[in-house]
């Protein structure tokens, strides 16, 4: 892996466009960022090699596949030593239905995002985690009723352009 380098505005524009459409052609991308195709491709390859671009993937419309339940779960651990956090994180990493895990500050330790077939499936997942004795003291579940939108891209230019 190449050592990360200082990004410029064109690099940020490339990243912003690629995260919105990873299948964009190099010619389309070069036009969008006002660069000729060859230098644009060089920049993309450099961003990949330096680890700024970690992968390309497809966004799936789960609703077309069937009904799913999204649940946000606050988890509080019973103990707060480094090994307790490690044990918990290792265990939940193995649960495919947990699609996000955030260690947070405040009234609980972790915020998890589950995607399950329904309430019974979610509850069986939680019961399985509790039976594994991974340090969960308590948890609170928030079932998502409606998701007005999900942004699958980050505001890269707005977050980082002032640092250039």
GIMO-V427297 format. One record per pair of residues at least 6 apart in sequence whose ideal C-beta (glycine too) atoms are under 8 Angstrom apart, sorted by the first residue. I is the first residue (numbers start at 1). J is the second residue. Records with the same first field share a line. If there is no record, write none. Layout:
# GIMO-V427297
I = J + J
This chain:
# GIMO-V427297
1 = 49 + 50 + 51
2 = 46 + 49 + 50 + 51
3 = 50
4 = 50 + 51 + 52
5 = 46 + 50
7 = 15 + 52 + 160 + 164
8 = 164
9 = 157 + 161 + 164
10 = 33 + 34 + 35 + 43
11 = 43 + 47 + 52
12 = 156 + 157 + 160 + 161 + 164
13 = 32 + 33 + 157
14 = 29 + 33 + 40 + 43 + 44 + 47
15 = 47 + 52 + 53 + 156
16 = 153 + 156 + 157
17 = 24 + 29 + 32 + 33
18 = 24 + 29 + 44 + 53 + 56
19 = 152 + 153 + 154 + 156
20 = 152 + 153
22 = 56 + 57
23 = 56
24 = 32
26 = 37 + 40 + 41 + 44
27 = 37
29 = 40 + 44
30 = 36 + 37 + 39 + 40 + 41
33 = 40
35 = 43
44 = 53
47 = 53
59 = 152
62 = 68 + 115
67 = 117 + 118
68 = 115 + 116 + 117
69 = 114 + 115 + 116 + 117 + 118 + 119 + 121 + 122 + 143 + 144
70 = 113 + 114 + 115 + 143 + 144 + 147
71 = 113 + 114 + 116 + 122 + 141 + 142 + 143 + 144
72 = 111 + 112 + 113 + 114 + 141 + 142 + 144
73 = 111 + 112 + 113 + 114 + 126 + 139 + 140 + 141 + 142
74 = 107 + 108 + 110 + 111 + 139 + 140 + 142
75 = 88 + 108 + 109 + 110 + 111 + 112 + 136 + 138 + 139
76 = 107 + 108 + 109 + 136 + 137 + 138 + 139
77 = 84 + 85 + 88 + 109 + 110 + 135 + 136 + 137
78 = 84 + 135 + 136 + 137
79 = 135
80 = 109
84 = 135
85 = 103 + 109
87 = 134 + 135
88 = 110 + 134 + 135 + 136
89 = 101
91 = 129 + 132 + 134
92 = 98 + 101 + 112 + 129 + 134
93 = 101
95 = 125 + 129
97 = 114 + 115 + 116 + 121 + 122 + 125
98 = 112 + 113 + 114 + 125
99 = 113 + 114 + 115
100 = 111 + 112 + 113
101 = 110 + 111 + 112 + 113
102 = 110 + 111 + 112
103 = 109 + 110
104 = 110 + 111
108 = 140
114 = 122 + 125
116 = 122 + 125
119 = 143
122 = 141
126 = 139 + 141
129 = 136
130 = 136
